[in-house]
Amino acid sequence: MKEISSQRPVNVLFLCTANSARSILSESILNQVGGGQVRAFSAGSKPGGSVNSDGIKLLKSLDYPTDDLRSKSWDEFAGSDAPVMDHVITVCNNCGGV
């Protein structure tokens, strides 16, 4: 893993097909446990448009942040104004060409 520096947080992108559960859970958990040194994002190759309600319930029951979670396309992270990713992690085996 890349050494954490004081320059900026390490950016991590979690990818899954629908971006509705596993990648969303990963984003929330890593943002919480990263203590500001890691900034996590999630996206999908074919986003479903909604976040799994059971996943949100689980995160809330464990006091993980849920307010900014949404199902989104990986296209949001391809533009020139997107944050630079230090790590990209797939959490399923069918992300559509990753």
MARSEPA-493937 format. One line per 4 residues: their letters; for each residue x negated, y, z of C-alpha. Coordinates in nm, 3 decimals. Example, Ala and Ser with C-alpha at 12.3 -4.5 7.8 and 13.67 -1.06 7.14 Angstrom:
<fibas>
as = -1.230:-0.450:0.780 ~ -1.367:-0.106:0.714
</fibas>
This chain:
<fibas>
mkei = 0.000:0.000:0.000 ~ -0.117:0.352:-0.076 ~ -0.273:0.533:0.218 ~ -0.035:0.783:0.374
ssqr = -0.168:1.137:0.359 ~ -0.051:1.464:0.505 ~ -0.008:1.611:0.156 ~ 0.339:1.472:0.087
pvnv = 0.547:1.170:0.177 ~ 0.496:0.847:-0.013 ~ 0.787:0.809:-0.259 ~ 0.943:0.465:-0.299
lflc = 1.216:0.375:-0.549 ~ 1.427:0.062:-0.493 ~ 1.591:-0.076:-0.807 ~ 1.881:-0.315:-0.846
tans = 2.135:-0.362:-1.123 ~ 2.445:-0.198:-0.971 ~ 2.278:0.014:-0.702 ~ 2.561:-0.065:-0.464
arsi = 2.418:-0.273:-0.179 ~ 2.060:-0.409:-0.152 ~ 1.884:-0.107:-0.299 ~ 2.111:0.129:-0.104
lses = 2.038:-0.054:0.222 ~ 1.665:-0.040:0.147 ~ 1.680:0.334:0.077 ~ 1.855:0.414:0.402
ilnq = 1.645:0.186:0.621 ~ 1.310:0.301:0.482 ~ 1.408:0.666:0.510 ~ 1.486:0.608:0.878
vggg = 1.184:0.399:0.972 ~ 0.945:0.596:0.750 ~ 0.941:0.879:1.001 ~ 0.911:1.146:0.735
qvra = 0.594:0.991:0.592 ~ 0.793:0.789:0.339 ~ 1.076:0.911:0.120 ~ 1.294:0.636:-0.024
fsag = 1.531:0.647:-0.320 ~ 1.744:0.388:-0.496 ~ 1.891:0.346:-0.842 ~ 2.033:0.089:-1.079
skpg = 2.003:-0.011:-1.441 ~ 2.384:-0.034:-1.462 ~ 2.514:0.153:-1.158 ~ 2.854:0.046:-1.038
gsvn = 2.956:0.397:-0.936 ~ 3.028:0.312:-0.573 ~ 2.843:0.193:-0.267 ~ 2.944:-0.136:-0.107
sdgi = 3.168:-0.050:0.190 ~ 3.038:-0.342:0.397 ~ 2.684:-0.213:0.350 ~ 2.787:0.133:0.468
kllk = 2.959:-0.018:0.773 ~ 2.646:-0.216:0.856 ~ 2.419:0.087:0.824 ~ 2.650:0.298:1.040
sldy = 2.668:0.027:1.306 ~ 2.287:0.035:1.325 ~ 2.273:0.419:1.324 ~ 2.105:0.444:0.984
ptdd = 2.181:0.749:0.766 ~ 2.460:0.711:0.510 ~ 2.569:1.065:0.421 ~ 2.362:1.105:0.102
lrsk = 2.397:0.750:-0.029 ~ 2.553:0.706:-0.373 ~ 2.529:0.467:-0.666 ~ 2.312:0.626:-0.936
swde = 2.131:0.544:-1.257 ~ 1.758:0.502:-1.281 ~ 1.776:0.767:-1.554 ~ 1.781:1.026:-1.273
fags = 1.422:0.930:-1.198 ~ 1.296:0.944:-1.557 ~ 1.311:1.320:-1.611 ~ 1.028:1.565:-1.576
dapv = 1.195:1.717:-1.269 ~ 1.222:1.381:-1.089 ~ 1.000:1.305:-0.791 ~ 0.683:1.113:-0.872
mdhv = 0.713:0.757:-0.744 ~ 0.423:0.592:-0.568 ~ 0.595:0.254:-0.553 ~ 0.886:0.098:-0.742
itvc = 1.037:-0.216:-0.592 ~ 1.303:-0.434:-0.749 ~ 1.539:-0.607:-0.508 ~ 1.707:-0.833:-0.762
nncg = 1.583:-1.043:-1.051 ~ 1.809:-0.893:-1.317 ~ 1.741:-0.520:-1.332 ~ 1.764:-0.499:-1.707
gv = 1.408:-0.484:-1.831 ~ 1.206:-0.370:-1.529
</fibas>
